[in-house]
Amino acid sequence: MLFRGLAVFVGGCTLATAEAVVGASGLDPGLDVVDGVASLVDKSLLRQEERAGDLRFRMLETIREYALERLAAAGETERFGRAHTEYYLGFAEQAEPGLLAGRQAEWLAWGVGQERYSSKARSAERSCSDSGSSWESQQ
C-alpha cells in the first residue's frame, strides 16, 4: 500500500509528508511509514536525495507510473488523491497569512520551495478537478 500511495507525490516528498498523507488515507493505521520507506529505498523503488538540507524521497517516473496503475487497480486513487490534496490545502492555508504579511521569503524557505510547492499544488488542484470538486470548494 505504501508503494502505491507514494505515487501521488509529483517530484517526491519528505518523510513527514509521506507519513501525513499515508496516515490520512486511513487504509492501514498500523503501517510503519519509516520502515516502509527504508524498505522501498533498499529495493531501489524510491530514491533518497538531500535537497536544501532536507531528506527527500522520490520515484523514478516510470516506477511512479507503474505505482499509479497499481493505485488505480486497487481502487485507492481517490482516497490517496484526497489525502494529498487535503495536506497541501492545509499547508497553503497555514502559509497564507505569512505570505500576505510580507513574510514570503520565510515561508518559501520553510516550506517545500516555490517551484516544488507550485507543482504539488497544481497536482492537488488537478486531483480536485478530476474528482468533481474544486480547489476553492475545499476551503
Secondary structure, DSSP 4 states (H G I P E B T S, - for coil): -HHHHGGG-TT-EEHHHHHHHHHHH-S-TT--HHHHHHHHHHTTSSEEEEETTEEEEE--HHHHHHHHHHHHHTT-HHHHHHHHHHHHHHHHHHHHHHHHTT-HHHHHHHSS-HHHHHHHHHHHHHHHHHTT--TGGG-
